[in-house]
Amino acid sequence: MPWQQKAMSLIGRPVGVSLATGQGVSGILCGMHNGQIFVLQYMYHSQFATMHYTFAQVQDIHPFPSCYPHPT
């Protein structure tokens, strides 16, 4: 399945984004518009920024896995 199709079902959810450069970013996938994705990313302290990446910059998008309780 092309990542664009997968991404449509991930809007509003935490994702990891594999970039064509080999780097990765993570955050909340806010949306897709005009050949770009918009990801809300944590910067530092209490600051967040919505970053945008063109479709050409994106290699794949993955949903965050579920958390599992730690054994006590």
mmCIF file as Biopython writes it, N, C-alpha, C and O atoms, coordinates in Angstrom:
data_model
#
loop_
_atom_site.group_PDB
_atom_site.id
_atom_site.type_symbol
_atom_site.label_atom_id
_atom_site.label_alt_id
_atom_site.label_comp_id
_atom_site.label_asym_id
_atom_site.label_entity_id
_atom_site.label_seq_id
_atom_site.pdbx_PDB_ins_code
_atom_site.Cartn_x
_atom_site.Cartn_y
_atom_site.Cartn_z
_atom_site.occupancy
_atom_site.B_iso_or_equiv
_atom_site.auth_seq_id
_atom_site.auth_asym_id
_atom_site.pdbx_PDB_model_num
ATOM 1   N N  . MET A ? 1  ? 0.849  -1.177 0.000  1.0 0.0 1  A 1 
ATOM 2   C CA . MET A ? 1  ? 0.000  0.000  0.000  1.0 0.0 1  A 1 
ATOM 3   C C  . MET A ? 1  ? 0.895  1.241  0.000  1.0 0.0 1  A 1 
ATOM 4   O O  . MET A ? 1  ? 1.801  1.339  0.828  1.0 0.0 1  A 1 
ATOM 5   N N  . PRO A ? 2  ? 0.661  2.183  -0.904 1.0 0.0 2  A 1 
ATOM 6   C CA . PRO A ? 2  ? 1.463  3.407  -0.917 1.0 0.0 2  A 1 
ATOM 7   C C  . PRO A ? 2  ? 1.306  4.170  0.407  1.0 0.0 2  A 1 
ATOM 8   O O  . PRO A ? 2  ? 0.240  4.155  1.022  1.0 0.0 2  A 1 
ATOM 9   N N  . TRP A ? 3  ? 2.377  4.830  0.826  1.0 0.0 3  A 1 
ATOM 10  C CA . TRP A ? 3  ? 2.326  5.505  2.126  1.0 0.0 3  A 1 
ATOM 11  C C  . TRP A ? 3  ? 1.237  6.577  2.171  1.0 0.0 3  A 1 
ATOM 12  O O  . TRP A ? 3  ? 0.671  6.822  3.236  1.0 0.0 3  A 1 
ATOM 13  N N  . GLN A ? 4  ? 0.931  7.224  1.040  1.0 0.0 4  A 1 
ATOM 14  C CA . GLN A ? 4  ? -0.103 8.266  1.038  1.0 0.0 4  A 1 
ATOM 15  C C  . GLN A ? 4  ? -1.466 7.697  1.436  1.0 0.0 4  A 1 
ATOM 16  O O  . GLN A ? 4  ? -2.233 8.336  2.156  1.0 0.0 4  A 1 
ATOM 17  N N  . GLN A ? 5  ? -1.752 6.490  0.954  1.0 0.0 5  A 1 
ATOM 18  C CA . GLN A ? 5  ? -3.015 5.831  1.300  1.0 0.0 5  A 1 
ATOM 19  C C  . GLN A ? 5  ? -3.043 5.493  2.788  1.0 0.0 5  A 1 
ATOM 20  O O  . GLN A ? 5  ? -4.044 5.721  3.467  1.0 0.0 5  A 1 
ATOM 21  N N  . LYS A ? 6  ? -1.937 4.948  3.284  1.0 0.0 6  A 1 
ATOM 22  C CA . LYS A ? 6  ? -1.826 4.584  4.694  1.0 0.0 6  A 1 
ATOM 23  C C  . LYS A ? 6  ? -1.956 5.832  5.574  1.0 0.0 6  A 1 
ATOM 24  O O  . LYS A ? 6  ? -2.603 5.795  6.621  1.0 0.0 6  A 1 
ATOM 25  N N  . ALA A ? 7  ? -1.341 6.929  5.144  1.0 0.0 7  A 1 
ATOM 26  C CA . ALA A ? 7  ? -1.330 8.160  5.937  1.0 0.0 7  A 1 
ATOM 27  C C  . ALA A ? 7  ? -2.727 8.721  6.153  1.0 0.0 7  A 1 
ATOM 28  O O  . ALA A ? 7  ? -2.996 9.314  7.198  1.0 0.0 7  A 1 
ATOM 29  N N  . MET A ? 8  ? -3.613 8.547  5.196  1.0 0.0 8  A 1 
ATOM 30  C CA . MET A ? 8  ? -4.972 9.080  5.335  1.0 0.0 8  A 1 
ATOM 31  C C  . MET A ? 8  ? -5.660 8.538  6.587  1.0 0.0 8  A 1 
ATOM 32  O O  . MET A ? 8  ? -6.429 9.251  7.232  1.0 0.0 8  A 1 
ATOM 33  N N  . SER A ? 9  ? -5.386 7.284  6.929  1.0 0.0 9  A 1 
ATOM 34  C CA . SER A ? 9  ? -6.012 6.684  8.112  1.0 0.0 9  A 1 
ATOM 35  C C  . SER A ? 9  ? -5.270 7.031  9.400  1.0 0.0 9  A 1 
ATOM 36  O O  . SER A ? 9  ? -5.729 6.683  10.489 1.0 0.0 9  A 1 
ATOM 37  N N  . LEU A ? 10 ? -4.134 7.710  9.289  1.0 0.0 10 A 1 
ATOM 38  C CA . LEU A ? 10 ? -3.321 8.030  10.467 1.0 0.0 10 A 1 
ATOM 39  C C  . LEU A ? 10 ? -3.429 9.493  10.892 1.0 0.0 10 A 1 
ATOM 40  O O  . LEU A ? 10 ? -2.783 9.900  11.858 1.0 0.0 10 A 1 
ATOM 41  N N  . ILE A ? 11 ? -4.225 10.282 10.197 1.0 0.0 11 A 1 
ATOM 42  C CA . ILE A ? 11 ? -4.359 11.697 10.546 1.0 0.0 11 A 1 
ATOM 43  C C  . ILE A ? 11 ? -4.915 11.823 11.965 1.0 0.0 11 A 1 
ATOM 44  O O  . ILE A ? 11 ? -5.918 11.200 12.314 1.0 0.0 11 A 1 
ATOM 45  N N  . GLY A ? 12 ? -4.243 12.641 12.771 1.0 0.0 12 A 1 
ATOM 46  C CA . GLY A ? 12 ? -4.627 12.833 14.166 1.0 0.0 12 A 1 
ATOM 47  C C  . GLY A ? 12 ? -3.946 11.874 15.121 1.0 0.0 12 A 1 
ATOM 48  O O  . GLY A ? 12 ? -4.174 11.935 16.329 1.0 0.0 12 A 1 
ATOM 49  N N  . ARG A ? 13 ? -3.111 10.987 14.595 1.0 0.0 13 A 1 
ATOM 50  C CA . ARG A ? 13 ? -2.443 9.977  15.430 1.0 0.0 13 A 1 
ATOM 51  C C  . ARG A ? 13 ? -0.936 10.204 15.456 1.0 0.0 13 A 1 
ATOM 52  O O  . ARG A ? 13 ? -0.392 10.851 14.561 1.0 0.0 13 A 1 
ATOM 53  N N  . PRO A ? 14 ? -0.252 9.673  16.483 1.0 0.0 14 A 1 
ATOM 54  C CA . PRO A ? 14 ? 1.208  9.773  16.516 1.0 0.0 14 A 1 
ATOM 55  C C  . PRO A ? 14 ? 1.831  8.854  15.467 1.0 0.0 14 A 1 
ATOM 56  O O  . PRO A ? 14 ? 1.445  7.693  15.329 1.0 0.0 14 A 1 
ATOM 57  N N  . VAL A ? 15 ? 2.798  9.395  14.736 1.0 0.0 15 A 1 
ATOM 58  C CA . VAL A ? 15 ? 3.435  8.645  13.657 1.0 0.0 15 A 1 
ATOM 59  C C  . VAL A ? 15 ? 4.946  8.860  13.674 1.0 0.0 15 A 1 
ATOM 60  O O  . VAL A ? 15 ? 5.453  9.832  14.235 1.0 0.0 15 A 1 
ATOM 61  N N  . GLY A ? 16 ? 5.638  7.929  13.046 1.0 0.0 16 A 1 
ATOM 62  C CA . GLY A ? 16 ? 7.039  8.091  12.703 1.0 0.0 16 A 1 
ATOM 63  C C  . GLY A ? 16 ? 7.116  8.246  11.196 1.0 0.0 16 A 1 
ATOM 64  O O  . GLY A ? 16 ? 6.473  7.501  10.456 1.0 0.0 16 A 1 
ATOM 65  N N  . VAL A ? 17 ? 7.898  9.209  10.743 1.0 0.0 17 A 1 
ATOM 66  C CA . VAL A ? 17 ? 8.013  9.487  9.313  1.0 0.0 17 A 1 
ATOM 67  C C  . VAL A ? 17 ? 9.439  9.189  8.871  1.0 0.0 17 A 1 
ATOM 68  O O  . VAL A ? 17 ? 10.387 9.786  9.380  1.0 0.0 17 A 1 
ATOM 69  N N  . SER A ? 18 ? 9.593  8.270  7.927  1.0 0.0 18 A 1 
ATOM 70  C CA . SER A ? 18 ? 10.894 7.990  7.321  1.0 0.0 18 A 1 
ATOM 71  C C  . SER A ? 18 ? 11.079 8.940  6.152  1.0 0.0 18 A 1 
ATOM 72  O O  . SER A ? 18 ? 10.263 8.972  5.231  1.0 0.0 18 A 1 
ATOM 73  N N  . LEU A ? 19 ? 12.155 9.712  6.194  1.0 0.0 19 A 1 
ATOM 74  C CA . LEU A ? 19 ? 12.426 10.664 5.126  1.0 0.0 19 A 1 
ATOM 75  C C  . LEU A ? 19 ? 13.384 10.065 4.106  1.0 0.0 19 A 1 
ATOM 76  O O  . LEU A ? 19 ? 14.137 9.142  4.419  1.0 0.0 19 A 1 
ATOM 77  N N  . ALA A ? 20 ? 13.355 10.587 2.899  1.0 0.0 20 A 1 
ATOM 78  C CA . ALA A ? 20 ? 14.207 10.094 1.813  1.0 0.0 20 A 1 
ATOM 79  C C  . ALA A ? 20 ? 15.686 10.297 2.120  1.0 0.0 20 A 1 
ATOM 80  O O  . ALA A ? 20 ? 16.531 9.625  1.529  1.0 0.0 20 A 1 
ATOM 81  N N  . THR A ? 21 ? 16.017 11.210 3.033  1.0 0.0 21 A 1 
ATOM 82  C CA . THR A ? 21 ? 17.412 11.472 3.412  1.0 0.0 21 A 1 
ATOM 83  C C  . THR A ? 21 ? 17.979 10.392 4.323  1.0 0.0 21 A 1 
ATOM 84  O O  . THR A ? 21 ? 19.184 10.353 4.573  1.0 0.0 21 A 1 
ATOM 85  N N  . GLY A ? 22 ? 17.109 9.513  4.818  1.0 0.0 22 A 1 
ATOM 86  C CA . GLY A ? 22 ? 17.540 8.501  5.775  1.0 0.0 22 A 1 
ATOM 87  C C  . GLY A ? 22 ? 17.256 8.914  7.210  1.0 0.0 22 A 1 
ATOM 88  O O  . GLY A ? 22 ? 17.415 8.107  8.126  1.0 0.0 22 A 1 
ATOM 89  N N  . GLN A ? 23 ? 16.840 10.148 7.421  1.0 0.0 23 A 1 
ATOM 90  C CA . GLN A ? 23 ? 16.480 10.615 8.751  1.0 0.0 23 A 1 
ATOM 91  C C  . GLN A ? 23 ? 15.030 10.269 9.034  1.0 0.0 23 A 1 
ATOM 92  O O  . GLN A ? 23 ? 14.287 9.851  8.145  1.0 0.0 23 A 1 
ATOM 93  N N  . GLY A ? 24 ? 14.644 10.449 10.280 1.0 0.0 24 A 1 
ATOM 94  C CA . GLY A ? 24 ? 13.264 10.218 10.660 1.0 0.0 24 A 1 
ATOM 95  C C  . GLY A ? 24 ? 12.784 11.303 11.595 1.0 0.0 24 A 1 
ATOM 96  O O  . GLY A ? 24 ? 13.580 11.916 12.305 1.0 0.0 24 A 1 
ATOM 97  N N  . VAL A ? 25 ? 11.489 11.542 11.600 1.0 0.0 25 A 1 
ATOM 98  C CA . VAL A ? 25 ? 10.869 12.490 12.522 1.0 0.0 25 A 1 
ATOM 99  C C  . VAL A ? 25 ? 9.622  11.827 13.088 1.0 0.0 25 A 1 
ATOM 100 O O  . VAL A ? 25 ? 9.088  10.882 12.507 1.0 0.0 25 A 1 
ATOM 101 N N  . SER A ? 26 ? 9.167  12.333 14.225 1.0 0.0 26 A 1 
ATOM 102 C CA . SER A ? 26 ? 7.952  11.782 14.811 1.0 0.0 26 A 1 
ATOM 103 C C  . SER A ? 26 ? 7.094  12.906 15.356 1.0 0.0 26 A 1 
ATOM 104 O O  . SER A ? 26 ? 7.585  13.990 15.670 1.0 0.0 26 A 1 
ATOM 105 N N  . GLY A ? 27 ? 5.820  12.631 15.459 1.0 0.0 27 A 1 
ATOM 106 C CA . GLY A ? 27 ? 4.871  13.603 15.982 1.0 0.0 27 A 1 
ATOM 107 C C  . GLY A ? 27 ? 3.459  13.194 15.612 1.0 0.0 27 A 1 
ATOM 108 O O  . GLY A ? 27 ? 3.208  12.048 15.238 1.0 0.0 27 A 1 
ATOM 109 N N  . ILE A ? 28 ? 2.544  14.136 15.720 1.0 0.0 28 A 1 
ATOM 110 C CA . ILE A ? 28 ? 1.147  13.900 15.369 1.0 0.0 28 A 1 
ATOM 111 C C  . ILE A ? 28 ? 0.952  14.295 13.909 1.0 0.0 28 A 1 
ATOM 112 O O  . ILE A ? 28 ? 1.281  15.416 13.520 1.0 0.0 28 A 1 
ATOM 113 N N  . LEU A ? 29 ? 0.424  13.387 13.104 1.0 0.0 29 A 1 
ATOM 114 C CA . LEU A ? 29 ? 0.132  13.708 11.707 1.0 0.0 29 A 1 
ATOM 115 C C  . LEU A ? 29 ? -1.136 14.563 11.683 1.0 0.0 29 A 1 
ATOM 116 O O  . LEU A ? 29 ? -2.235 14.072 11.939 1.0 0.0 29 A 1 
ATOM 117 N N  . CYS A ? 30 ? -0.965 15.850 11.369 1.0 0.0 30 A 1 
ATOM 118 C CA . CYS A ? 30 ? -2.098 16.792 11.397 1.0 0.0 30 A 1 
ATOM 119 C C  . CYS A ? 30 ? -2.916 16.766 10.121 1.0 0.0 30 A 1 
ATOM 120 O O  . CYS A ? 30 ? -4.119 17.025 10.151 1.0 0.0 30 A 1 
ATOM 121 N N  . GLY A ? 31 ? -2.282 16.459 9.000  1.0 0.0 31 A 1 
ATOM 122 C CA . GLY A ? 31 ? -3.033 16.441 7.757  1.0 0.0 31 A 1 
ATOM 123 C C  . GLY A ? 31 ? -2.138 16.348 6.543  1.0 0.0 31 A 1 
ATOM 124 O O  . GLY A ? 31 ? -0.911 16.312 6.642  1.0 0.0 31 A 1 
ATOM 125 N N  . MET A ? 32 ? -2.793 16.309 5.385  1.0 0.0 32 A 1 
ATOM 126 C CA . MET A ? 32 ? -2.113 16.257 4.087  1.0 0.0 32 A 1 
ATOM 127 C C  . MET A ? 32 ? -2.831 17.243 3.178  1.0 0.0 32 A 1 
ATOM 128 O O  . MET A ? 32 ? -4.060 17.258 3.112  1.0 0.0 32 A 1 
ATOM 129 N N  . HIS A ? 33 ? -2.047 18.077 2.470  1.0 0.0 33 A 1 
ATOM 130 C CA . HIS A ? 33 ? -2.664 19.094 1.618  1.0 0.0 33 A 1 
ATOM 131 C C  . HIS A ? 33 ? -1.647 19.577 0.592  1.0 0.0 33 A 1 
ATOM 132 O O  . HIS A ? 33 ? -0.494 19.839 0.933  1.0 0.0 33 A 1 
ATOM 133 N N  . ASN A ? 34 ? -2.069 19.695 -0.653 1.0 0.0 34 A 1 
ATOM 134 C CA . ASN A ? 34 ? -1.215 20.225 -1.727 1.0 0.0 34 A 1 
ATOM 135 C C  . ASN A ? 34 ? 0.152  19.540 -1.817 1.0 0.0 34 A 1 
ATOM 136 O O  . ASN A ? 34 ? 1.176  20.207 -1.966 1.0 0.0 34 A 1 
ATOM 137 N N  . GLY A ? 35 ? 0.163  18.215 -1.726 1.0 0.0 35 A 1 
ATOM 138 C CA . GLY A ? 35 ? 1.412  17.476 -1.878 1.0 0.0 35 A 1 
ATOM 139 C C  . GLY A ? 35 ? 2.353  17.581 -0.702 1.0 0.0 35 A 1 
ATOM 140 O O  . GLY A ? 35 ? 3.556  17.362 -0.847 1.0 0.0 35 A 1 
ATOM 141 N N  . GLN A ? 36 ? 1.819  17.917 0.474  1.0 0.0 36 A 1 
ATOM 142 C CA . GLN A ? 36 ? 2.628  18.013 1.682  1.0 0.0 36 A 1 
ATOM 143 C C  . GLN A ? 36 ? 1.925  17.312 2.835  1.0 0.0 36 A 1 
ATOM 144 O O  . GLN A ? 36 ? 0.700  17.192 2.855  1.0 0.0 36 A 1 
ATOM 145 N N  . ILE A ? 37 ? 2.723  16.851 3.797  1.0 0.0 37 A 1 
ATOM 146 C CA . ILE A ? 37 ? 2.166  16.378 5.061  1.0 0.0 37 A 1 
ATOM 147 C C  . ILE A ? 37 ? 2.531  17.401 6.127  1.0 0.0 37 A 1 
ATOM 148 O O  . ILE A ? 37 ? 3.532  18.107 6.009  1.0 0.0 37 A 1 
ATOM 149 N N  . PHE A ? 38 ? 1.711  17.474 7.165  1.0 0.0 38 A 1 
ATOM 150 C CA . PHE A ? 38 ? 1.930  18.405 8.265  1.0 0.0 38 A 1 
ATOM 151 C C  . PHE A ? 38 ? 2.001  17.592 9.554  1.0 0.0 38 A 1 
ATOM 152 O O  . PHE A ? 38 ? 1.078  16.848 9.885  1.0 0.0 38 A 1 
ATOM 153 N N  . VAL A ? 39 ? 3.119  17.746 10.282 1.0 0.0 39 A 1 
ATOM 154 C CA . VAL A ? 39 ? 3.378  16.958 11.481 1.0 0.0 39 A 1 
ATOM 155 C C  . VAL A ? 39 ? 3.639  17.907 12.649 1.0 0.0 39 A 1 
ATOM 156 O O  . VAL A ? 39 ? 4.528  18.755 12.577 1.0 0.0 39 A 1 
ATOM 157 N N  . LEU A ? 40 ? 2.863  17.764 13.725 1.0 0.0 40 A 1 
ATOM 158 C CA . LEU A ? 40 ? 3.084  18.546 14.940 1.0 0.0 40 A 1 
ATOM 159 C C  . LEU A ? 40 ? 4.204  17.875 15.720 1.0 0.0 40 A 1 
ATOM 160 O O  . LEU A ? 40 ? 4.062  16.737 16.168 1.0 0.0 40 A 1 
ATOM 161 N N  . GLN A ? 41 ? 5.325  18.584 15.881 1.0 0.0 41 A 1 
ATOM 162 C CA . GLN A ? 41 ? 6.504  18.022 16.532 1.0 0.0 41 A 1 
ATOM 163 C C  . GLN A ? 41 ? 6.834  18.808 17.795 1.0 0.0 41 A 1 
ATOM 164 O O  . GLN A ? 41 ? 6.625  20.019 17.861 1.0 0.0 41 A 1 
ATOM 165 N N  . TYR A ? 42 ? 7.351  18.102 18.792 1.0 0.0 42 A 1 
ATOM 166 C CA . TYR A ? 42 ? 7.837  18.733 20.020 1.0 0.0 42 A 1 
ATOM 167 C C  . TYR A ? 42 ? 9.204  19.323 19.736 1.0 0.0 42 A 1 
ATOM 168 O O  . TYR A ? 42 ? 10.062 18.656 19.158 1.0 0.0 42 A 1 
ATOM 169 N N  . MET A ? 43 ? 9.413  20.564 20.136 1.0 0.0 43 A 1 
ATOM 170 C CA . MET A ? 43 ? 10.697 21.217 19.914 1.0 0.0 43 A 1 
ATOM 171 C C  . MET A ? 43 ? 11.541 21.167 21.195 1.0 0.0 43 A 1 
ATOM 172 O O  . MET A ? 43 ? 12.544 20.455 21.248 1.0 0.0 43 A 1 
ATOM 173 N N  . TYR A ? 44 ? 11.139 21.919 22.222 1.0 0.0 44 A 1 
ATOM 174 C CA . TYR A ? 44 ? 11.801 21.902 23.524 1.0 0.0 44 A 1 
ATOM 175 C C  . TYR A ? 44 ? 10.943 22.672 24.509 1.0 0.0 44 A 1 
ATOM 176 O O  . TYR A ? 44 ? 10.027 23.397 24.123 1.0 0.0 44 A 1 
ATOM 177 N N  . HIS A ? 45 ? 11.254 22.503 25.792 1.0 0.0 45 A 1 
ATOM 178 C CA . HIS A ? 45 ? 10.535 23.146 26.887 1.0 0.0 45 A 1 
ATOM 179 C C  . HIS A ? 45 ? 9.036  22.919 26.699 1.0 0.0 45 A 1 
ATOM 180 O O  . HIS A ? 45 ? 8.582  21.783 26.834 1.0 0.0 45 A 1 
ATOM 181 N N  . SER A ? 46 ? 8.268  23.933 26.398 1.0 0.0 46 A 1 
ATOM 182 C CA . SER A ? 46 ? 6.829  23.731 26.171 1.0 0.0 46 A 1 
ATOM 183 C C  . SER A ? 46 ? 6.444  24.162 24.762 1.0 0.0 46 A 1 
ATOM 184 O O  . SER A ? 46 ? 5.310  24.574 24.515 1.0 0.0 46 A 1 
ATOM 185 N N  . GLN A ? 47 ? 7.405  24.061 23.837 1.0 0.0 47 A 1 
ATOM 186 C CA . GLN A ? 47 ? 7.153  24.530 22.478 1.0 0.0 47 A 1 
ATOM 187 C C  . GLN A ? 47 ? 6.964  23.378 21.496 1.0 0.0 47 A 1 
ATOM 188 O O  . GLN A ? 47 ? 7.701  22.392 21.503 1.0 0.0 47 A 1 
ATOM 189 N N  . PHE A ? 48 ? 5.955  23.542 20.660 1.0 0.0 48 A 1 
ATOM 190 C CA . PHE A ? 48 ? 5.655  22.598 19.593 1.0 0.0 48 A 1 
ATOM 191 C C  . PHE A ? 48 ? 5.613  23.380 18.288 1.0 0.0 48 A 1 
ATOM 192 O O  . PHE A ? 48 ? 5.347  24.582 18.291 1.0 0.0 48 A 1 
ATOM 193 N N  . ALA A ? 49 ? 5.870  22.713 17.186 1.0 0.0 49 A 1 
ATOM 194 C CA . ALA A ? 49 ? 5.809  23.368 15.877 1.0 0.0 49 A 1 
ATOM 195 C C  . ALA A ? 49 ? 5.202  22.408 14.869 1.0 0.0 49 A 1 
ATOM 196 O O  . ALA A ? 49 ? 5.472  21.208 14.895 1.0 0.0 49 A 1 
ATOM 197 N N  . THR A ? 50 ? 4.384  22.947 13.986 1.0 0.0 50 A 1 
ATOM 198 C CA . THR A ? 50 ? 3.858  22.148 12.886 1.0 0.0 50 A 1 
ATOM 199 C C  . THR A ? 50 ? 4.836  22.266 11.726 1.0 0.0 50 A 1 
ATOM 200 O O  . THR A ? 50 ? 5.006  23.340 11.148 1.0 0.0 50 A 1 
ATOM 201 N N  . MET A ? 51 ? 5.471  21.156 11.395 1.0 0.0 51 A 1 
ATOM 202 C CA . MET A ? 51 ? 6.452  21.105 10.316 1.0 0.0 51 A 1 
ATOM 203 C C  . MET A ? 51 ? 5.766  20.515 9.088  1.0 0.0 51 A 1 
ATOM 204 O O  . MET A ? 51 ? 4.825  19.731 9.210  1.0 0.0 51 A 1 
ATOM 205 N N  . HIS A ? 52 ? 6.237  20.893 7.918  1.0 0.0 52 A 1 
ATOM 206 C CA . HIS A ? 52 ? 5.659  20.332 6.698  1.0 0.0 52 A 1 
ATOM 207 C C  . HIS A ? 52 ? 6.758  19.709 5.853  1.0 0.0 52 A 1 
ATOM 208 O O  . HIS A ? 52 ? 7.885  20.200 5.797  1.0 0.0 52 A 1 
ATOM 209 N N  . TYR A ? 53 ? 6.400  18.621 5.203  1.0 0.0 53 A 1 
ATOM 210 C CA . TYR A ? 53 ? 7.315  17.865 4.346  1.0 0.0 53 A 1 
ATOM 211 C C  . TYR A ? 53 ? 6.589  17.568 3.042  1.0 0.0 53 A 1 
ATOM 212 O O  . TYR A ? 53 ? 5.419  17.187 3.047  1.0 0.0 53 A 1 
ATOM 213 N N  . THR A ? 54 ? 7.285  17.744 1.931  1.0 0.0 54 A 1 
ATOM 214 C CA . THR A ? 54 ? 6.672  17.433 0.640  1.0 0.0 54 A 1 
ATOM 215 C C  . THR A ? 54 ? 6.584  15.921 0.476  1.0 0.0 54 A 1 
ATOM 216 O O  . THR A ? 54 ? 7.334  15.176 1.106  1.0 0.0 54 A 1 
ATOM 217 N N  . PHE A ? 55 ? 5.670  15.477 -0.366 1.0 0.0 55 A 1 
ATOM 218 C CA . PHE A ? 55 ? 5.544  14.045 -0.627 1.0 0.0 55 A 1 
ATOM 219 C C  . PHE A ? 55 ? 6.871  13.467 -1.108 1.0 0.0 55 A 1 
ATOM 220 O O  . PHE A ? 55 ? 7.196  12.324 -0.786 1.0 0.0 55 A 1 
ATOM 221 N N  . ALA A ? 56 ? 7.642  14.239 -1.875 1.0 0.0 56 A 1 
ATOM 222 C CA . ALA A ? 56 ? 8.927  13.758 -2.393 1.0 0.0 56 A 1 
ATOM 223 C C  . ALA A ? 56 ? 9.938  13.521 -1.274 1.0 0.0 56 A 1 
ATOM 224 O O  . ALA A ? 56 ? 10.850 12.710 -1.433 1.0 0.0 56 A 1 
ATOM 225 N N  . GLN A ? 57 ? 9.792  14.220 -0.141 1.0 0.0 57 A 1 
ATOM 226 C CA . GLN A ? 57 ? 10.710 14.055 0.985  1.0 0.0 57 A 1 
ATOM 227 C C  . GLN A ? 57 ? 10.384 12.826 1.825  1.0 0.0 57 A 1 
ATOM 228 O O  . GLN A ? 57 ? 11.232 12.355 2.583  1.0 0.0 57 A 1 
ATOM 229 N N  . VAL A ? 58 ? 9.171  12.300 1.699  1.0 0.0 58 A 1 
ATOM 230 C CA . VAL A ? 58 ? 8.697  11.214 2.568  1.0 0.0 58 A 1 
ATOM 231 C C  . VAL A ? 58 ? 8.887  9.870  1.882  1.0 0.0 58 A 1 
ATOM 232 O O  . VAL A ? 58 ? 8.488  9.671  0.735  1.0 0.0 58 A 1 
ATOM 233 N N  . GLN A ? 59 ? 9.513  8.946  2.625  1.0 0.0 59 A 1 
ATOM 234 C CA . GLN A ? 59 ? 9.688  7.585  2.119  1.0 0.0 59 A 1 
ATOM 235 C C  . GLN A ? 59 ? 8.577  6.673  2.628  1.0 0.0 59 A 1 
ATOM 236 O O  . GLN A ? 59 ? 8.067  5.836  1.884  1.0 0.0 59 A 1 
ATOM 237 N N  . ASP A ? 60 ? 8.196  6.838  3.912  1.0 0.0 60 A 1 
ATOM 238 C CA . ASP A ? 60 ? 7.139  6.007  4.492  1.0 0.0 60 A 1 
ATOM 239 C C  . ASP A ? 60 ? 6.638  6.650  5.780  1.0 0.0 60 A 1 
ATOM 240 O O  . ASP A ? 60 ? 7.299  7.521  6.345  1.0 0.0 60 A 1 
ATOM 241 N N  . ILE A ? 61 ? 5.482  6.221  6.234  1.0 0.0 61 A 1 
ATOM 242 C CA . ILE A ? 61 ? 4.894  6.679  7.492  1.0 0.0 61 A 1 
ATOM 243 C C  . ILE A ? 61 ? 4.435  5.453  8.264  1.0 0.0 61 A 1 
ATOM 244 O O  . ILE A ? 61 ? 3.826  4.540  7.708  1.0 0.0 61 A 1 
ATOM 245 N N  . HIS A ? 62 ? 4.744  5.451  9.575  1.0 0.0 62 A 1 
ATOM 246 C CA . HIS A ? 62 ? 4.400  4.306  10.421 1.0 0.0 62 A 1 
ATOM 247 C C  . HIS A ? 62 ? 3.640  4.784  11.654 1.0 0.0 62 A 1 
ATOM 248 O O  . HIS A ? 62 ? 4.018  5.788  12.257 1.0 0.0 62 A 1 
ATOM 249 N N  . PRO A ? 63 ? 2.573  4.080  12.039 1.0 0.0 63 A 1 
ATOM 250 C CA . PRO A ? 63 ? 1.879  4.435  13.278 1.0 0.0 63 A 1 
ATOM 251 C C  . PRO A ? 63 ? 2.729  4.043  14.480 1.0 0.0 63 A 1 
ATOM 252 O O  . PRO A ? 63 ? 3.500  3.085  14.416 1.0 0.0 63 A 1 
ATOM 253 N N  . PHE A ? 64 ? 2.588  4.786  15.573 1.0 0.0 64 A 1 
ATOM 254 C CA . PHE A ? 64 ? 3.260  4.393  16.808 1.0 0.0 64 A 1 
ATOM 255 C C  . PHE A ? 64 ? 2.634  3.089  17.296 1.0 0.0 64 A 1 
ATOM 256 O O  . PHE A ? 64 ? 1.430  2.887  17.140 1.0 0.0 64 A 1 
ATOM 257 N N  . PRO A ? 65 ? 3.435  2.208  17.881 1.0 0.0 65 A 1 
ATOM 258 C CA . PRO A ? 65 ? 2.865  0.978  18.446 1.0 0.0 65 A 1 
ATOM 259 C C  . PRO A ? 65 ? 2.131  1.287  19.753 1.0 0.0 65 A 1 
ATOM 260 O O  . PRO A ? 65 ? 2.323  2.347  20.349 1.0 0.0 65 A 1 
ATOM 261 N N  . SER A ? 66 ? 1.307  0.367  20.178 1.0 0.0 66 A 1 
ATOM 262 C CA . SER A ? 66 ? 0.608  0.507  21.457 1.0 0.0 66 A 1 
ATOM 263 C C  . SER A ? 66 ? 1.587  0.341  22.601 1.0 0.0 66 A 1 
ATOM 264 O O  . SER A ? 66 ? 2.598  -0.349 22.471 1.0 0.0 66 A 1 
ATOM 265 N N  . CYS A ? 67 ? 1.285  0.974  23.720 1.0 0.0 67 A 1 
ATOM 266 C CA . CYS A ? 67 ? 2.088  0.802  24.937 1.0 0.0 67 A 1 
ATOM 267 C C  . CYS A ? 67 ? 1.618  -0.466 25.646 1.0 0.0 67 A 1 
ATOM 268 O O  . CYS A ? 67 ? 0.437  -0.811 25.619 1.0 0.0 67 A 1 
ATOM 269 N N  . TYR A ? 68 ? 2.552  -1.138 26.269 1.0 0.0 68 A 1 
ATOM 270 C CA . TYR A ? 68 ? 2.217  -2.319 27.052 1.0 0.0 68 A 1 
ATOM 271 C C  . TYR A ? 68 ? 2.581  -2.048 28.498 1.0 0.0 68 A 1 
ATOM 272 O O  . TYR A ? 68 ? 3.596  -1.401 28.758 1.0 0.0 68 A 1 
ATOM 273 N N  . PRO A ? 69 ? 1.785  -2.521 29.452 1.0 0.0 69 A 1 
ATOM 274 C CA . PRO A ? 69 ? 2.114  -2.283 30.863 1.0 0.0 69 A 1 
ATOM 275 C C  . PRO A ? 69 ? 3.449  -2.931 31.219 1.0 0.0 69 A 1 
ATOM 276 O O  . PRO A ? 69 ? 3.796  -4.006 30.730 1.0 0.0 69 A 1 
ATOM 277 N N  . HIS A ? 70 ? 4.175  -2.246 32.076 1.0 0.0 70 A 1 
ATOM 278 C CA . HIS A ? 70 ? 5.436  -2.804 32.565 1.0 0.0 70 A 1 
ATOM 279 C C  . HIS A ? 70 ? 5.130  -3.793 33.688 1.0 0.0 70 A 1 
ATOM 280 O O  . HIS A ? 70 ? 4.225  -3.559 34.490 1.0 0.0 70 A 1 
ATOM 281 N N  . PRO A ? 71 ? 5.876  -4.893 33.750 1.0 0.0 71 A 1 
ATOM 282 C CA . PRO A ? 71 ? 5.661  -5.838 34.861 1.0 0.0 71 A 1 
ATOM 283 C C  . PRO A ? 71 ? 6.034  -5.183 36.191 1.0 0.0 71 A 1 
ATOM 284 O O  . PRO A ? 71 ? 6.965  -4.381 36.258 1.0 0.0 71 A 1 
ATOM 285 N N  . THR A ? 72 ? 5.302  -5.531 37.238 1.0 0.0 72 A 1 
ATOM 286 C CA . THR A ? 72 ? 5.608  -4.955 38.557 1.0 0.0 72 A 1 
ATOM 287 C C  . THR A ? 72 ? 6.161  -5.991 39.484 1.0 0.0 72 A 1 
ATOM 288 O O  . THR A ? 72 ? 6.474  -5.686 40.635 1.0 0.0 72 A 1 
#
